[in-house]
């Protein structure tokens, strides 16, 4: 039975009761047809449904397009290696590609982030934990531009990477300190190091990593590759004004060879991201480095515990989210 049927019965009963009460059937005759007509009109009206609450999009499903004015940076969890995806509404930039054994995982993560092509592919330096997935990336996605630190490095992996770039006729450029790359009209990448290639350091390959400063209005992030103490000291001398940043990609996976006190004090990060593998053989990150960051009251995120670390900025503020739940005990153990 419809709701209107119940309403009819209820109204008729009311009218009859009123007629009996006043002992006048005229009441019934006068008002009953009117009430029934009103009920009929209720039946014919369209009922406007209540507005439904919008379902929240699962965290794993990203919007097809970022909103205008949003910068999205994802430190991808690719094991004991580095890979950072930088996205604006119309640009995708991949900085490093992790280890070769994590290549399929990297490709999956890029697709999850709606990457269809890469506007820039950057190799900070030629170690396997930074370029291991390059060939897989080049084979999967169209790439418009490749940037490199320009080191001569005689490994098959690096040779294959460079050969693939040449084979595909992708524009290739070696970067040096002092250059700037425009991502769009608001976002830019400043190259801080190397100004010229280091020779005779404890690890030339690491120290010749590209050091990049990502800037968007009031927001900045410092990406340090695998630089070590020697380069950190040079940066303090050569460009101290460019070091302060809200977010720091901690050098060399949190190794004790890097992140000296004076350098961290100059950066003064509010957020520090360490890319390392769970249970890695190098014992990265160093507890000493983590303590230094904690002393600066930086929030430290380790991909080994958090999974992907996602930074979303409007140029003024930034929000941090992580892929995996973790608690304080897990973080201390890592």
N, C-alpha and C positions, 0 to 999 in steps of 0.2 A: 504494500500500500504506500502511495506517495505521501510526502509530508503535507501536501495541500489537501489530501483526503481527510487526514486527521484534523487539519485546521477547519475544514467545512463542518465536520461533526461537532467540533468544539464551539464554533460560532453559532450553529443552529441551537445547540443546547443552551447557550447563553441567552439567545433571543427568546426561546420558549420559556426559559426560567423567568426572564423579565416579564413576559406576557402573563404568566401565571401569577407572578408577584403582584402585578398591578390589576389583575383580573380583567385584562383588556386584550382581546385577540387582535385588536387593531395594531398594537405594537408589533406583533408578529408579522402581520400582513404588510406593515409599512417598511420594516427594516430588514426582513429576511431576504427579499430579492436583491436589495442593495449590497448586503454583506456577501451574498453568493457571487454577485458580479465582481466584487473586489477580489474574491478568492480566485475566480477564473483569470482575472488580469495578472495575478501573481504567477500563475502557472505559465502564462505566455511570455513573461519577461525572461530575458537571458540573464543567467547568473554569472557575475564576474568572478572568476576564481581569485583566491588570495594569491599575492605574489609569492613565488617559491624562492627559498634561499638558494643562492648560487653555490653549486658544488665546488669545493676547493680542488684545484688541480693537484694531482699527486706531485710530490717533490721531484720525482724522477722524470716527470714529463715537463720539458721546458716549452715556453711559448714559441710559436713559429718565428716571430720577430720580436726583438727587444723594442721597448718603447723608446721614442726619441729621447736623447739626453741621458741614457743609461749606459754605463760601462760595466761589463761583466767580466770578471777574471776568475778562472778556475784553475787552481793548482791540482792537477790530475794525479790520482793515486795510481802510479805505474811502478810500484815496487821500489827497489833501490836505484832510483833514477829521477831525473827532472823532466817535467813536461807541463807547460803552462799555456792555457788557452785564453786569449784576450779577444773579447767580442764587443762590437757596437751594433747598432741596428743594421748596418750594411757592410761590416767588415769582420773578417775572422783572421786572427793571427795566432800561429802556433810557435812557441818558443821551446825548442828541444822536444825530444820524442821518446825519452826513456830507453829501457833495455830492449833488445831484439825479442827476447822471450815474452815480453809484455805487449808486443805489437798488436796482436788481435784484440787485447783488452783496450788499448789506446784507440784503435779504429772504432770499436763499439762505443766508447765514451764520446768520441767526436760526433758520431752519428746521433747519439742521444742528445747532444747539444745542438742538433739541427745544422751541423756543418755540411755544406754541399760543395764548397770550394774554399781554398785558403788564399787570402790576398797576400799574406806574407808567411814564409816559413824561415825560422831563424835557428841556426845552430850556434850556440854560445861557444862551444869548443868541441873537438873531435873525439872525446872519450865515448866509449860504447854505451855508457849509462845515460848519455845525452843525445846520441844520434842513432841508437839501435833500431828505432822504429821509423827512421826517415824513408827508407826505401818502400816500406809498406804504405806510408802516407802518400808518397809520390805516385804509387801505383793505384791508389784508391781515389784521390781527390785531384781535381785541377788545381795547380798552384801558379799564381801570377808572378811571384818574386821570391827569390831565395837570398838570405843574408848569412854571412859566415865571418868568423874571426880571421880567416886567411892564414892559418897555420899550415905548415907542411907536415903532414902526419901520415906515415907509411903503414897503414893497416888496410886490409881488404875491405872492411866495413866502410871506412871513410872513402876509400877509392871508389867503391860501388855507389855510394851516395853522390859523389861528385860526377861520376860517369852518367848516372841517371838524370841528373840535372842538365848535363850537356846534351844527352840524347834527346830529352824532351824539349830542348831549346828554351829553357826557362831563364829569364833574366837573372843574373847572379852578380852580387856585389859584396866586396869585403868592406866591413865597417871599421871606423877608427874613432877614437875619442874626439869629441868636438862636433860630430855630425848630429843632425836631427832628422827624424823621419816623421812626416805628418801622417797620422792614422786617418784623421778627418779634420774638419775645421776647428775642433775643440780639443782633440786628444793627440798627443805626440809622444814619441819615444826619443829620448836624448841618449846619445852614446857617451859614456864617461871614460871607458877604458876598453882595450889598450890604445894608447896614443901611438905607440910603436911596439912591436913584439918584444916581449921580455926574453932574455937569454941568460942562462946560468943561475936561475933561481932554484929553489928546492923542487919545484915542479912547474916547468915552463908551460906545459899543456894546460894545467889548471889556471895558472896566473894569466895566461892570455885569453881567458874567458871574456866574452863580451859582458860588460857591466852596463845595464840599461836602466834609465829612469823613466817610468811611465807617468805622464802628467795629464790631469784633466781638471782644470780650474784649481780648486783648493786641495784636490786629492792627488796624492803621489804614492808610487810604489817603487822600491829599489830592488832590481833583480841582479843578483851578484854571481850567477854561474857557480864555478868552483874556485873563485879567487882565494888566495891565502894571505897571510899576514903582510907580505911584502907589498902587495897591491893595495891592501887596505891602508897602509901607511902612506903610499903615494897618493891615493885619493884624498886623504886628509890634507896633504900638502897642496895638491893641484886644483881640487874643486870642492873645498869644504862646504861651499854654499849650496851645492847640489845634493848633499847627502841626506839631509833631514827628510823623512818620509813617514807617512802614517803606517805603511805596510812594508815589511822587509821580507824578501825571500832569502832566508839565511844561507850563507855561502857554504858550499861543499857539504850539504846534507847535515849540517851541524857539527862538522868535524872540529877537533881541537886545534887544527892547523889554521883556523880562520876565526873570525868574530872576536877580534881583540877588543879590550875594554874601551879604548879611545874611539875606535871606529863605531861601536854600538852606541856610545854616548853621543856621537855626532849625528847618527841616524835618528836616535830617540824614537824607535818604532812603538806604536800602540799595539800593533799586531805583528807577530813574527811567524812565518810559515816555514816549516822544515819538511823537505821531501826525503823520506827514507823508507826502507823496506822493513817489514816486521821481522825481528830476529836476525837482522843482517850481520854478516861476518865482521864488519868494521866497527860494530858497536856504536853506530851513529844513531842519534846525536850524542855528543859528549855531554855528560852531566854538568861539566863545568860551564859549557856554553849555555845550557838551559838555565843554570843558576844566574849567569850574567844577565840574560834576558829577563828573568824573573826579578832581579834586583832593579831593573829599569821599569818594572811594573808593566811589561809587555804581555799581552795574551799570546801564548805559544800554542800553535796548532801543528801537530805532526801527522802527515798523511798515513803513517803506519798505523795510527790509532783512529784518526778521524775519517779516513778515506778522502774523497775529494773535498777541498776547501774552497768555498765559493764566496767571492767578494763582489758586492753590488754597490755601485756608487753613482750618485747623481752629480758629482763634481764638488759637492759640499760635504756630505757625510757618506759613510759606507756601512753596509750591513754584512755580517759574516754568518754563513751557515755551513754546516758540515754534512757529509753524506751518511756517516755512521754515528750512532749514539755512543758516548763514552763517559766514564766517570773519572773522578779524581785519582782513584787508585790505579786505573788503567793507564792514565797519562803519566803518573809517576813511574810506573813499571816500564813504560816506553822510553 
